[in-house]
Every structure is written in structure tokens, then in C-alpha cells.
Amino acid sequence: MEEIGPVTRKRRATSHEIGVTLKLVNGRSTVVESAIGHGDSRTFVTKQNVTGLASTASKEKKKRRNVPSDQLSCHRLQESLLSSSSGYSNYRGVLNWCVVMLVLSNARLFLENLLKYGILVDPIQVVALFVKDPYNMPAVCLVIVSNVFVLVAFYTERRLSVVSFISNNIIVSITHCKHFIMSLSSVGGAVALGVYTILFLKLYSYKDVNKWCREMCYAKARSLSRSISCPSVSWSEGRGVGSQVTYPGNLTCRDLYYFVFAPTLCYELNFPRSPKIRKSFLLRRLCEMLFFTQLLVGLTQQWMVPIIQSSMKPLEDMDLSRMVEHLLRLAVPNHLLWLIFFYTFFHSAMNFVAELLQFGDREFYRDWWNSETVPYFWQNWNIPVHKWCLRHFYKPMLKRGVSKWAGQSAVFLASAFFHEYLVSVPLKMLRPWAFLGMMAQLPLAWFVACFLRGNYGNAAVWISLIIGQPFAVLMYVHDYYVLQHREESAGVGPD
């Protein structure tokens, strides 16, 4: 029997002796079987566990490889928001803060006024001014008499539409009629003065437009309709094709009186019309008119009058520091009243009349509060007057060869005259303060245009509005007080 020496057998490893080794091959993990452990202390690893370990390792490596850049770097090249080079422009919160501070500041001033002077608001006092002497109301009488001049203008234009020439005598009579209107307005006070000034501008536009229509008729060899009667016009419809009016079909009392009451100073043969009257819109505008009118009266009695009365002593003594103090005290209520008046007249009242008459063009103002130059403000805060000056004053001057700068200066000169006229005549004293204030806009416009831009120009416009108006008010009040004081002193003198 042969001896069999030591034999080395290859023993097949069983599953419980198999370990695993993870090996990366070309970026992928492969499984290599190996035995782990000895004896009974072997570790049991399945194929599923091997696959799970491989995927977990791969995910962890990908996470390390795909770390977001903002975790590694949190800074970048940028400017602070308040720097002009940052391009940031959303300051709505700052604007709200300014409004809140303005309200709180005005509330404090108003509370101090109440504690010092008590309640001075008296609506009955305003009503008493109109009913105190009902038989001596020249303003109302002159407003009624204004219909005479409307009818004279109407029949004059109607007569001119059927003759082939324009008599110099007629032109002279119309000019004298307008001068007569302006002279009559000085009798009736501020109300009639404003009405007659508006009527003067309206009739001037009415005359110009009809004159242009006659010239077109002559140039086109009477190509337009020559009938006197106005064609059928749908007054409730818009500017449709069938509702167009041609000259001289516009020469009717209904057409002229519609223009007289319409919220515009520039006449047209065919105004844009809104489709219907919105009753809710009309009611809102009416409530705004009533509320803000009472607010204007109350703030004037409670806030403006005491400050003006207390300003007389510094003005008499020519105390410069006290004068500046009272000027700044007057600036806030004066400007607030001006803003309320603007909204009441240019938005509430004019929209009310436009809605009632179905007048379609509601652009009574533009964004004058964003004005960065002085001319932009005057071109956008009062659109009806701006359109009239541009149409009937500025452009005709340019056609006659006048330069733009001279034309703009002439417009400011005419505006200064009317501002002075509207103030001096009711006060029955001629002073240059409103005129000088308007003419001062010319050097201010040049200064702002040359040296200030953007927000700085807008701030300059606001400062001129806030400071300039109360300065003129104080000057007129001082002169009126001095004039009245002299008259009273002369009346109580020795016999």
C-alpha cells in the first residue's frame, strides 16, 4: 500500500466564507470574491449588500465632485444699493416713509395750532359772504351778462360765414368787444374775473378756428359744404363717420354753448365724445368736490389765516430772521392747499363736467410731479392752458419768423401778465409780485437746465413751488395790510 504523502487540496470556498472586495475599474466598482474571517467568526456578505455598497460609494464621490460653487464662494463684485452706480431704483419703501413722516409732522403742527388758537373753522362765515347782500352781487350779474358776448361772437361768426370778405370794421368791433369783457371783469371780483378770463380765451379760440375754416374754404374754392343749418349730429355717440360736422355747419348756438361749458379752452368742430354717462363715476367726483372744498375752507381758516396774521409784525419791523421763520411756517399749509386745489379743480371738477357733457378728452394734466426742468412743469400741470398757448400764441409766432426762445419768453410774459391781473384786480391794488414770480421762472429754467439733472432738477422744481408761492402770498398780504391800515388811519384822523 503506497504511502500517500501530504496532499494539498484545493478546497472550494463556500458561500459563508466568501468576502467581497470592491475594485474600481475604469471608474466603475467591480466585485471581487474573497474569504473573510476565520472559523466561526466569518462575516456573511450577500450579492445585494455588495451592490448597495457600490452605489453608496459612487454617490458619495459624486457629491464630493458636484459641490455647489456658492458653498465655496459667497462674494461677488457688486455696488451698495444706495450708490448711484448700482442701478437700483426701487425706493417705494422710502417714499412710504416720507409720506408717513410728512403726515406725522403736519399732524403735530396742526395739533399745536388747535391748542394755541382753538377751533377757528366756520363754514357759515363763507356762506354769509354770498348772502349778506343779495342785491349787491356784481359777480353773479356779470356772469349772466357774459351771455351777451357769447351771442355777439356767435352772430358775428355766422355773418362772416356768408360774406366773401372780412370787413375791417367788424374786426375792430370784435377787438373792442373783447377789451370790454376784460374791463368789465375788474368790477365783479375774483369769481367774475376768472369766468371772464376763461370766456375770453374760449371766444378767442372760437374766432381763430372759424377763421382758419374760412381760409380753407377760400383756398379750396368753396369745396366744403356752404349750408347754414347744422347736419344731424348724434350727440350721444362718439366721433363716428356720420357725426362729423363741417364748416359752417358748426355755427349753431348748441355747438357754441357746448364749447363754453366744456372743460377745454381750444375749440374744435368735432370734439371726442364718450359713449355714455357713468353715474357712479359722476357721484364719486361730486363727493370729492364737496369734501375737498370744505377741507380747503377749513384749512385756510384754521391754519393759513393765523400764520398770516402773526406775520404782520415781522414784516412791519423788517425783521429778516422772523420773516424767514414765518415764510417757512407758511410754506407747508400753503403748498398743501395748493395740492388739494389742484386735485379738486383739475381732477374732480373737470372730470365731473367732462362726464356730464360726455367730453372724451380727459387729459387735463400730465405727470408734472416728475418734472426735472421748469418748462416741463409749466407744459404739463395745466394742459388746457398749455394747449391754448401752443395753438393760438406760440405756433403763430413761429410762423411769423420768431425764434423759439423769443416765443417761449413771450408765453411766459403773457402768463405773468394774466397771473398779476388775476391777483391785483380782486385786491384792488397793482403790485408786481406775481409778475416777477413768473418772470423769475426764465433764469430758474436756465439754471436748472445747465447745472442740475435728474433728481436734482426735480428737487429744484419742488423747492420753487414750495417756497415761491408763500413768498408772493406774504408780499401781497403785507401790501394789502399796509394799504388798509393807511386808509383806516386816515379815516379816524381829526376832523
Solvent accessible surface area in square Angstrom, and as a share of the most:
residue,aa,sasa,rsa
1,M,235,1.05
2,E,149,0.67
3,E,170,0.76
4,I,140,0.71
5,G,45,0.43
6,P,146,0.92
7,V,98,0.57
8,T,132,0.77
9,R,205,0.75
10,K,202,0.85
11,R,180,0.66
12,R,216,0.79
13,A,52,0.40
14,T,60,0.35
15,S,76,0.49
16,H,95,0.43
17,E,11,0.05
18,I,41,0.21
19,G,0,0.00
20,V,40,0.23
21,T,65,0.38
22,L,76,0.38
23,K,114,0.48
24,L,121,0.60
25,V,64,0.37
26,N,148,0.76
27,G,74,0.71
28,R,190,0.69
29,S,44,0.28
30,T,54,0.32
31,V,62,0.35
32,V,66,0.38
33,E,103,0.46
34,S,42,0.27
35,A,72,0.56
36,I,56,0.28
37,G,34,0.33
38,H,156,0.70
39,G,50,0.48
40,D,154,0.80
41,S,84,0.54
42,R,70,0.26
43,T,74,0.43
44,F,129,0.54
45,V,32,0.18
46,T,45,0.26
47,K,134,0.57
48,Q,139,0.62
49,N,82,0.42
50,V,2,0.01
51,T,93,0.54
52,G,35,0.34
53,L,98,0.49
54,A,17,0.13
55,S,53,0.34
56,T,70,0.41
57,A,51,0.39
58,S,53,0.34
59,K,130,0.55
60,E,88,0.39
61,K,100,0.42
62,K,107,0.45
63,K,147,0.62
64,R,160,0.58
65,R,163,0.60
66,N,107,0.55
67,V,62,0.36
68,P,68,0.43
69,S,88,0.57
70,D,100,0.52
71,Q,132,0.59
72,L,140,0.70
73,S,72,0.46
74,C,110,0.66
75,H,159,0.71
76,R,180,0.66
77,L,180,0.90
78,Q,118,0.52
79,E,101,0.46
80,S,76,0.49
81,L,106,0.53
82,L,152,0.76
83,S,41,0.26
84,S,121,0.78
85,S,84,0.54
86,S,39,0.25
87,G,67,0.64
88,Y,87,0.33
89,S,94,0.61
90,N,82,0.42
91,Y,86,0.33
92,R,159,0.58
93,G,53,0.51
94,V,79,0.46
95,L,112,0.56
96,N,79,0.41
97,W,151,0.53
98,C,58,0.35
99,V,76,0.44
100,V,82,0.47
101,M,94,0.42
102,L,104,0.52
103,V,89,0.51
104,L,107,0.53
105,S,47,0.30
106,N,25,0.13
107,A,55,0.43
108,R,130,0.47
109,L,53,0.26
110,F,62,0.26
111,L,101,0.50
112,E,82,0.37
113,N,10,0.05
114,L,57,0.28
115,L,142,0.71
116,K,141,0.60
117,Y,70,0.27
118,G,31,0.29
119,I,146,0.74
120,L,70,0.35
121,V,64,0.37
122,D,60,0.31
123,P,65,0.41
124,I,126,0.64
125,Q,103,0.46
126,V,44,0.25
127,V,84,0.48
128,A,41,0.31
129,L,133,0.66
130,F,111,0.46
131,V,96,0.55
132,K,169,0.72
133,D,68,0.35
134,P,81,0.51
135,Y,208,0.79
136,N,102,0.52
137,M,55,0.24
138,P,55,0.35
139,A,20,0.15
140,V,72,0.41
141,C,74,0.44
142,L,17,0.08
143,V,53,0.30
144,I,112,0.57
145,V,60,0.35
146,S,11,0.07
147,N,59,0.30
148,V,83,0.48
149,F,12,0.05
150,V,3,0.02
151,L,70,0.35
152,V,69,0.39
153,A,22,0.17
154,F,3,0.01
155,Y,133,0.50
156,T,26,0.15
157,E,4,0.02
158,R,77,0.28
159,R,148,0.54
160,L,2,0.01
161,S,2,0.01
162,V,80,0.46
163,V,28,0.16
164,S,78,0.50
165,F,135,0.56
166,I,66,0.33
167,S,28,0.18
168,N,120,0.62
169,N,120,0.62
170,I,50,0.26
171,I,77,0.39
172,V,77,0.44
173,S,62,0.40
174,I,28,0.14
175,T,60,0.35
176,H,117,0.52
177,C,29,0.17
178,K,24,0.10
179,H,118,0.53
180,F,104,0.43
181,I,1,0.00
182,M,30,0.13
183,S,62,0.40
184,L,36,0.18
185,S,0,0.00
186,S,52,0.34
187,V,99,0.57
188,G,7,0.06
189,G,27,0.26
190,A,65,0.51
191,V,88,0.51
192,A,0,0.00
193,L,2,0.01
194,G,23,0.23
195,V,53,0.30
196,Y,0,0.00
197,T,11,0.06
198,I,75,0.38
199,L,8,0.04
200,F,33,0.14
201,L,20,0.10
202,K,10,0.04
203,L,9,0.04
204,Y,65,0.25
205,S,0,0.00
206,Y,1,0.00
207,K,43,0.18
208,D,13,0.07
209,V,8,0.05
210,N,0,0.00
211,K,80,0.34
212,W,88,0.31
213,C,15,0.09
214,R,9,0.03
215,E,87,0.39
216,M,92,0.41
217,C,1,0.00
218,Y,86,0.33
219,A,88,0.68
220,K,106,0.45
221,A,85,0.66
222,R,129,0.47
223,S,73,0.47
224,L,54,0.27
225,S,58,0.38
226,R,82,0.30
227,S,56,0.36
228,I,59,0.30
229,S,79,0.51
230,C,42,0.25
231,P,62,0.39
232,S,107,0.69
233,V,31,0.18
234,S,48,0.31
235,W,59,0.21
236,S,62,0.40
237,E,101,0.45
238,G,27,0.26
239,R,121,0.44
240,G,35,0.34
241,V,146,0.84
242,G,73,0.70
243,S,15,0.10
244,Q,74,0.33
245,V,12,0.07
246,T,60,0.35
247,Y,2,0.01
248,P,2,0.01
249,G,4,0.04
250,N,0,0.00
251,L,3,0.01
252,T,28,0.16
253,C,51,0.31
254,R,145,0.53
255,D,14,0.07
256,L,0,0.00
257,Y,54,0.21
258,Y,24,0.09
259,F,0,0.00
260,V,29,0.17
261,F,131,0.55
262,A,3,0.02
263,P,14,0.09
264,T,19,0.11
265,L,13,0.07
266,C,15,0.09
267,Y,0,0.00
268,E,66,0.30
269,L,32,0.16
270,N,24,0.12
271,F,18,0.08
272,P,42,0.26
273,R,41,0.15
274,S,19,0.12
275,P,109,0.69
276,K,136,0.58
277,I,68,0.35
278,R,110,0.40
279,K,169,0.72
280,S,71,0.46
281,F,26,0.11
282,L,31,0.15
283,L,110,0.55
284,R,126,0.46
285,R,19,0.07
286,L,65,0.32
287,C,70,0.42
288,E,36,0.16
289,M,48,0.21
290,L,113,0.56
291,F,126,0.52
292,F,45,0.19
293,T,62,0.36
294,Q,106,0.47
295,L,60,0.30
296,L,33,0.17
297,V,35,0.20
298,G,11,0.10
299,L,20,0.10
300,T,54,0.32
301,Q,24,0.11
302,Q,1,0.01
303,W,13,0.04
304,M,17,0.07
305,V,58,0.33
306,P,5,0.03
307,I,5,0.03
308,I,29,0.14
309,Q,122,0.54
310,S,41,0.27
311,S,1,0.01
312,M,18,0.08
313,K,130,0.55
314,P,4,0.02
315,L,6,0.03
316,E,87,0.39
317,D,83,0.43
318,M,136,0.61
319,D,55,0.28
320,L,132,0.65
321,S,81,0.52
322,R,110,0.40
323,M,35,0.16
324,V,69,0.40
325,E,80,0.36
326,H,4,0.02
327,L,25,0.12
328,L,98,0.49
329,R,86,0.31
330,L,0,0.00
331,A,4,0.03
332,V,51,0.29
333,P,1,0.01
334,N,15,0.08
335,H,19,0.09
336,L,54,0.27
337,L,20,0.10
338,W,34,0.12
339,L,60,0.30
340,I,18,0.09
341,F,92,0.38
342,F,15,0.06
343,Y,80,0.31
344,T,14,0.08
345,F,85,0.35
346,F,8,0.03
347,H,40,0.18
348,S,0,0.00
349,A,21,0.16
350,M,18,0.08
351,N,11,0.06
352,F,37,0.16
353,V,50,0.28
354,A,0,0.00
355,E,0,0.00
356,L,89,0.44
357,L,45,0.23
358,Q,23,0.10
359,F,7,0.03
360,G,29,0.28
361,D,52,0.27
362,R,59,0.21
363,E,71,0.32
364,F,4,0.02
365,Y,56,0.21
366,R,88,0.32
367,D,51,0.27
368,W,9,0.03
369,W,105,0.37
370,N,84,0.43
371,S,0,0.00
372,E,84,0.38
373,T,49,0.28
374,V,3,0.02
375,P,43,0.27
376,Y,82,0.31
377,F,5,0.02
378,W,55,0.19
379,Q,72,0.32
380,N,6,0.03
381,W,33,0.12
382,N,26,0.13
383,I,1,0.00
384,P,13,0.08
385,V,58,0.33
386,H,40,0.18
387,K,65,0.28
388,W,26,0.09
389,C,27,0.16
390,L,63,0.31
391,R,67,0.24
392,H,8,0.04
393,F,62,0.26
394,Y,28,0.11
395,K,102,0.43
396,P,30,0.19
397,M,37,0.17
398,L,56,0.28
399,K,175,0.74
400,R,189,0.69
401,G,67,0.65
402,V,51,0.29
403,S,66,0.43
404,K,139,0.59
405,W,190,0.67
406,A,36,0.28
407,G,0,0.00
408,Q,82,0.37
409,S,20,0.13
410,A,23,0.18
411,V,33,0.19
412,F,23,0.10
413,L,89,0.44
414,A,31,0.24
415,S,29,0.19
416,A,0,0.00
417,F,110,0.46
418,F,47,0.19
419,H,70,0.31
420,E,13,0.06
421,Y,35,0.13
422,L,71,0.35
423,V,53,0.31
424,S,5,0.04
425,V,32,0.19
426,P,41,0.26
427,L,56,0.28
428,K,176,0.75
429,M,13,0.06
430,L,142,0.71
431,R,72,0.26
432,P,61,0.38
433,W,74,0.26
434,A,16,0.12
435,F,61,0.25
436,L,93,0.46
437,G,36,0.35
438,M,11,0.05
439,M,46,0.21
440,A,50,0.39
441,Q,29,0.13
442,L,44,0.22
443,P,82,0.52
444,L,46,0.23
445,A,12,0.09
446,W,157,0.55
447,F,95,0.40
448,V,0,0.00
449,A,46,0.35
450,C,66,0.39
451,F,127,0.53
452,L,45,0.22
453,R,158,0.58
454,G,26,0.25
455,N,128,0.66
456,Y,162,0.62
457,G,0,0.00
458,N,32,0.16
459,A,47,0.36
460,A,17,0.13
461,V,6,0.04
462,W,63,0.22
463,I,106,0.54
464,S,29,0.19
465,L,15,0.07
466,I,55,0.28
467,I,59,0.30
468,G,37,0.35
469,Q,52,0.23
470,P,0,0.00
471,F,98,0.41
472,A,26,0.20
473,V,43,0.25
474,L,6,0.03
475,M,27,0.12
476,Y,16,0.06
477,V,37,0.22
478,H,42,0.19
479,D,20,0.11
480,Y,88,0.34
481,Y,84,0.32
482,V,39,0.22
483,L,53,0.27
484,Q,64,0.28
485,H,98,0.44
486,R,163,0.60
487,E,98,0.44
488,E,111,0.50
489,S,54,0.35
490,A,83,0.64
491,G,67,0.64
492,V,126,0.72
493,G,33,0.31
494,P,139,0.87
495,D,195,1.01
